[in-house]
Amino acid sequence: MPLSEFSLITRFFRQKKVNNPFTQLGIGDDCALLSIPEGYSLAVTTDTMVENVHFFADADPEQLGHKLLAVNLSDLASMGAKPVSVMLALTLPHIDKNWLSAFSKGFLALAEQYSVDLIGGDTTSGPLTLTVQAMGLVPKNKALLRSAAKPGDFIYVTGFLGDAGLGLKIKQGYPCKKPHLALERFNKPNPQVAAGMELIEVAAACIDISDGLASDLGHILEQSSVGACLDWDALPLSGSVVDYINETGDWTMPLTAGDDYELCFTISEDKALTLTGSYTKIGVIEESLGLRLSKAGIIQPFSNRGYEHFS
């Protein structure tokens, strides 16, 4: 017997328990109900992934389920929000029970890791398209914004840069000698939720790196009406990325490749002294508009952009 929309949701996406006290009502009614505690704001983000645009047709469905949720949790992390709940909309060309089982396994495993409730969504027929709306709680007037960078702030990032971009190049045929880590970073990014919640008390501006460091930092510069100088030699790069650059000469890749889902943030010099996590200083905010790059002691304008739809 073919699965109906409601039996599909019940079979593959109904969680065994409510994970947080803010969910009053989840899947089952026309709307979900959330309670927002006093002193908090609700942070809301939406992201869509389309087959052959954001992921390959042969993508592992379990990894895809993980990544779909991870990219939305990364948006919440960039504002310092604690993830609470998500809604999932699936457009499916047909019902593939094995695919749905693996996809929901990856999605729900990450949801359980962060105590996130799946509280609703929609399913429909059409080209494979996956959409998540994620919601989180952030203390009122504490959210990390793109518009708060000041001249003199230091620029920091979490983690390493370029591994996901290398993973994409491996998928496209680049013969990497040690592909495992890069492919893992590309297929299963780790949202920096804990870092975002820690930085909310000290950082000024913040953004997650989804379309490339240069492009995403550019959003901070534009909305804060400032400029910046990045130190290329300070970028945190894995051995595999360094090997790729040495072999190809493509030194801009860590600056322009997307899908890292690390955090890029600015912080005043005095507050930078209080940082205790694994963060790397890569530059400084300046009054003069635009992005500049210092490489081997030479400073020059840098205008390369990351991935953009409709470009």
N, C-alpha and C positions, 0 to 999 in steps of 0.2 A: 504494500500500500504506500503511495507517495506521501511524503511528509508535507503537512500544511505549515503555514507560517508560524502558527502558535506551537505546534508540536516540535518544529525545528528549534525554536527558542528554548522550549522546555528541555529538550533532549541534549542540546549542546551548550547552552549558555546560562542556564539557571544555576547560580551558585548555591553551595550547600548551607551557607550561613551569611548573616549580615556581619560585615567586618568592622563597622564603626557606628557610634551612637548617633550620628547625624542623619542616618537614613531612617526616615519615618515609614516610608512605603516604597518598595522597589518594583520589580517586574510583576505585572498582573492586572494593573488598572490602566486607564487612559493616560494618566500622568504619574510620575513618581513624586514623592514628597520629601523634601530635605528640611532640616532645621538648621538655622544659622545662629551659632552662639553669639551672645552679646560681645561686642568689641572686635568682631571679625568681619571681613568682607569676603564675598564669594568671587574667586578668580575662575574665569571660564575661557576655554580655548577649544577650537575645532580644527581638525586636520583631516584631509582626504588623500588617499593613496589609490592611484589608478594603474591597472595592469599595463605594462609596457611603457609607462611614463615614470612611475616611482619604483616599480619592482619588475623583475623579469618574469616572464610567463612560467618559467620552470622553478620559481622560488619555492623553497621548502615551506609548506603552509604553517608548520609549528613556529619556525623562525619568523615568518611573516606576521603571525598573530602577536608574537612578542614585540616586534618592531613597531607595528601599528600603535600599540598602547604606549610603548616607550617614547615615541616622538611627541606624544601629547603630554606625558608626564614630564618630559624635558621642558616643555613650555611652562608648565606650572613651576618647575624648579627654578627657572630663570627669574621668576618674580618672588621666590621665597615661599611659595604656597605649599601647604601640606595637602597631598592628594586625598580626595574623599570619595568621589564617585565618577562614573563614566557612563555614557550612552553610546551604543554601537549601531551603525546603520550599514547593512550589507546589501549590495546589488550583485546578484549572482546570475551567471549565464545558465546554470542548471544546478540541481542538487547533487552534490558529490559527498556522500556520507563520510568517506575516508578523509577527504580534504577538510571537511568541517570539523571532524573529530580532532585532527592534528592542529588546525588553526585555533580552535577554541582552547585546546590544551595549552598552547603557547601564550595565548591572550590571558587566560584565567590564572595561569601560574604566576605571571608578573603582577596581575591584580592582587592575588593573595599575598605576594611578597610585600606589597605596599599597603595592604589592608584597604584596598579600593573596592567599592561595591559597584557591580554592573546593574544599573537601575532601570534600563529600558533601551529603546532604539526602534529599528525598523528593518524589514527585509523586503526586497523587491527583485524583480527579474530584469536582467540587462547585462551589459558588459561589466566585468568584474571591477567593482569599485568599493572601497572600504573607507568608512568615515567614523571617526570617534569625536565625541564632545566630552571633554574632561573638566571636572570641577574640583577646586581646592579651596582651602581656607587660609587666609592671610590676615594677621592683625591689622586693624584699621590704620591707615596712613603709614604703614610700614612696607608696603609692596616695593620691590626693586623695579625701577622704571628705566627705560632707555634714555630719558631726558634729564638725568641727574648728574652727568659727568661734569667735572670742573677742571679748568687748567691746573696742572700740577698733580692731578691724580695719577697714580700708577695703574697700568693695565696688566691684569693677571688672567690666566686661564687655568682650568682644571685639566688634569690628565695629559694625554698626548694628542698631537694634531697630525692629520693626514693618513692615519691608518685606514679609516673607512674609505677615503678616496683611493688608496692603494688597493683595497678590497674590490672596489668597482673596476679598477683597471685590470685586476686579475680575472674578474668575471668576463672582461672584454678581450682577454687573451694575453695579458702581460705575464711572462714566465717567471714569476717570483719563486725563489728557492725555498722560502719558508712562508707559505701562504696562510697558514692556519690562523694566526692572530689577526691579520688584516681582514680576512673573510669573516671572522667572528665579530670584529668591530663593525663591519659593514652590515652583516645580517642580524646581529643581536646587540644593538647599542645599549649602553647602561645609563639610564637617566640619572642626572646628578641631583637627586631629590634632597639627600642629606646635606650636601654642600650648599644648596640654595637656602635651606632653612637655617643653616649656620651663618651664612653671609648676610642675612636680612638685618642683622644688628650692626654690621660694619661697612658693607659695600655701599657704593653710591649708585652707579648704573650697572645694569646686567642684561645679558641676552644669551640665548643658547645658540650654539654654532650648528646651524642646520644647512645653510647654503654656502658656507665657506667663511673663514675668519675675516678676510678683508671685507666681504660683502656685509656680514652681520655686524662687525664693528662699525662699518659705515652707517648703519642705522642709528647707533648710539651717537656718532659724531653729528649726524644730521639733526637728530631730535634734541641734542644738547647744545647745538650751535658752537661746536668746538672742532679742533683737529687733533691729530695724533701722529706720533712717530713710533714705529715698531722696530724692534731689534731682531733682525732675522736670525742672528747667531744665538739668540736666547730661546728660540722656539723649542718646545719640548718634542723631540722626534724620536720615534722608536728606531731600532737598528735596521728594520726592514725598510722603513721610509728613507733613512739615510742611504741605504744601499740602492734604492730606486733612484734617488736624486743623483748619486754618483754614476750610475749606469746610463741614465737618460739625459742628464743635465736639466731636468724639469724641476728647478728649485722653487718655482711658484706654486707647485701643487699643494703643499700644506697650507698655503694662504687662500687658495681658491676652491679646493675640493670640499664638497658638502658631506653631510651625514655623520659628522663626528659626535654631535650632541653632547659636547662638553660645554661648560659655561665660560663666557668671557665677561669680566667685570672690571669696573674701575673702583679705586679705593684711595682715600687720602693717605699721605705719607705716614702720618702718626698712627692711623688705624691699621695700616699695613703691618706695623710692628706687632699687632696682636694676633695676626693670622697663625693658626696652628695646624691647618690641614695641608694637604699636598697640592700646593698651588705654585705656579711659575710666573714670575714677572717678565713680561715681554715688551713693555713699552711705557710711554707716558702720554697723557693728554696735554695738548698745547692750545694756545689761543688761536693761532693761525689755522684757518680752515683747511680741510683736506687731509688725506692720509699720505704719510711719508714713510719710507723704509730705509733703515740703516743696515747695510750689508758690507762686511769687510771694511768698515770705517767710512763708507761712501753713503751719503744720504741723498735719496732721490724720490720724486713723487711716485706713488703706486696707485694705479687706478683699476687694476684687474678686478672684475666682479665675479661673484660666484654664480650658481645656477639661478636662472630666472625663468619663470613661465612666460609664454607669449613673446619671448625675445627672438 
